[in-house]
Structures are given as structure tokens and as C-alpha cells.
Amino acid sequence: MDILTKPQLKILSKHKYCMAGQSILERVFLSGFCNELVKLFPRWVAPNVITFVGSLLLFVPGVLVLTYSPSATRQDSEICRCLWAAMAVGSFLYQVLDCVDGKQARRTGTSSPLGEFLDHGFDALATIVMPLSVSAAMALGEVPAIHVFTIVAAITLFQIAHWHNYITGKVHVNELIDVEEARLFSTLAYIVAAVVPSARDFFASSLDLPWCPFPATVRNLAMVPPSFFVFLSLFICVRRCTSLISQKPASEHHRLYGPFIQYFIWVVGVLAVVVSSPLFSTHPQLVLVTLTLPKVHSIHRVLVLNMSRSHIGVFHPLLCVPYLLLANTLTGAVSELPLFTACLALQLMFIAFWSVCAIRQMLDHLNVRLFTIPTP
């Protein structure tokens, strides 16, 4: 199956990745550290190998965490602290290798649209695994509003970054708090879960703070700073994007607002299912993964269409998934647990098939290799 037409592939071959700005963590530590670390990699190591290894280090323990913690509450069986240690190490290495792969590509002269697609494609999947793993570590399933907020906020920030890319041709990094700081917060949560016995009880423990306007538990207070900066970052990013669009001709506004309209369609469907589905009270992790996969695929499409400077539109078929599940919830036609499970499996197969087709097209057209660097 062809994902891109020949004219789109021709434009894609001329695409150059461009990023503007650095967050606090990047300026203070990550960028300089990775500049030195990449020198340790032999020049024959392909950047895509680094991308895949880093992703596996995160996704393997992440999937195990989600499997063993279906409700993200203290009612789940206790997860081995060794798994949380693996999650912490995997999260940190993923963050570092996600920075190193691009530097290795520039160092070896092998930067390509394919590498950008793989890098950001795995990042999109990480916006599901990391927030839900944090929810499992902190038992956020006992606070449904925060549980839903963590994953919706992660996907929203990632979506807006690529919305900015679609408008300007540059991936804009927020100068305050961005994805790197969110990943660091996740890693710290995993470290606490690995070090502290009965970490979920620790996060759920109450504190004597009579001045606090909400239940003063460790997890609630721990979520205040990242939540504040998430809202601040969202405000700054949305304001910047809308300002940039207002400077464009009115005839282009509909096209440029396409990714935002897609996001709005998706988030309304997600919130409707979360509020109405009885399954969310017992298997929130399954529900949220199933509902967020359509948005991940939407981001994958935005990546490819942006590199080929193509019109994104406001709709694609997987955005129907939350609404179809909502219709079933309201009518009770099919039992929810097997339906959500089947829907999850079918979406994963479709995303994998679509991605493989896109990768094969790019490999053939760009005449590059996936895991090796051609010798001169």
C-alpha cells in the first residue's frame, strides 16, 4: 500500500529537519552531555539503531508495567521493584538516546526524513507509555481526573509542537518546560517506586496541611508543579500558533487549523467515553491506551504529511474509534472488555502496517538503509 504519492515523495526528499529553542533541562545538562556521549559511538553505528534500542529499553518494561497494573490503583498486585528500576533506567536511557540519535545522524551525514519519522514516531508512542506508567507508579487511578489529565496533557503538548512545525516548518521547543522535563519527572517517579517499599501507599499518604485547598496527599502535591507548567506551556504554545496563523492569508486558515480540529474531535470523544464507560472504573489503563492510539496515528500522519508539505485535513478514520466505543457504551450492544481489547489489537496492527508501508516507501525513494550506514 502506498502512503505517499510520487509528488509527495519528491517534496519529502528535499525536507530538512529544523528545531528552534531549547528547554531548561536541555540548556543546563542534556545537550552538552549528549554532545560528549555521541563521541563514544563508532561512526558505523546507524542513528536508527540508536533510536530502536532506546525505544525498546522504554517500551518493554513499560508494557509490562501496564499489564501488571490495569487499574493504576493500590488494588493491583504489587509490581516488583526490579521492574520499576528497569523502568527508571529505560526511561533515562530513552531520553538520552533520543537526543543522541539526531547528533549521530548529523555526525555521520545520514540525516533523513526517515530518521525524523522514526524518532518522532516512537516519541508519539512514548506519550502513551510514560504517563500511564507514572499513573501506575503513583496509583493515579484512584484520582481519575489526574489520571486522564496526565496522558491528555502529554499528547497535547506533543501535538502542539508538531502543529507549530506544520505552520512554520520548525519544531518549536518551549523555553521553560517541555518534553524533556516531563520525561525527567517520569523517571523520578519510577526511581521512587523502585526505592521506596510500597511506593503506592507512600504516594497516596496524607499530609497535615490545613491550608491546602485540595486533599493533601503526596501524589496530589507532586502533580502541582508539572500541572502548572503544562498549563503555562499550553497557553504559550497555543497563543504562538494562533498568532502565526493570523499572519497568514485568510484562505490558508482552514488548512492550518486542520491538526487542531483533529485534536478537538479526538479529545471530545475521549472525555465522553471516560465519563460514560463503566469499564474505565476497573480497567482505566486499557481504556486510555485504546482511546489514545487514534491520536498517535494522527500524529504519525502529520509527521509524514508535514515533511511532504501536504494538506492534512481535519479527519481520518481512526478518529471514529472513540465515538464508536461511546455508541457501544450507551447502547450496551457488546461487552466492553472484549470490545476494547479487540479494538486495541486492531489499532496496533493497523498502525504497524501503515508505518511499515510508509517506511518502505521512504527507504526506496530516498535510497537509504534502515540499520546500516553505507561504506564510502
Sequence and secondary structure as in RCSB ss.txt:
>XXXX:A:sequence
MDILTKPQLKILSKHKYCMAGQSILERVFLSGFCNELVKLFPRWVAPNVITFVGSLLLFVPGVLVLTYSPSATRQ
DSEICRCLWAAMAVGSFLYQVLDCVDGKQARRTGTSSPLGEFLDHGFDALATIVMPLSVSAAMALGEVPAIHVFT
IVAAITLFQIAHWHNYITGKVHVNELIDVEEARLFSTLAYIVAAVVPSARDFFASSLDLPWCPFPATVRNLAMVP
PSFFVFLSLFICVRRCTSLISQKPASEHHRLYGPFIQYFIWVVGVLAVVVSSPLFSTHPQLVLVTLTLPKVHSIH
RVLVLNMSRSHIGVFHPLLCVPYLLLANTLTGAVSELPLFTACLALQLMFIAFWSVCAIRQMLDHLNVRLFTIPT
P
>XXXX:A:secstr
  SS HHHHHHHTT    EE   HHIIIIIHHHHHHHGGGS TTS HHHHHHHHHHHHHHHHHHHHHH SS STT
S    HHHHHHHHHHHHHHHHHHHHHHHHHHHHT   HHHHHHHHHHHHHHHHHHHHHHHHHHTGGGSHHHHHHH
HHHHHHHHHHHHHHHHHHSSEE  SSS HHHHHHHHHHHHHHHHHSTTHHHHHH B   TT SS  BHHHHHHHH
HHHHHHHHHHHHHHHHHHHHHTS GGGHHHHTHHHHHHHHHHHHHHHHHHH GGGGT HHHHHHHHHHHHHHHHH
HHHHHHHTT    S  GGGGHHHHHHHHHHHT S HHHHHHHHHHHHHHHHHHHHHHHHHHHHHHHT  SS    
 
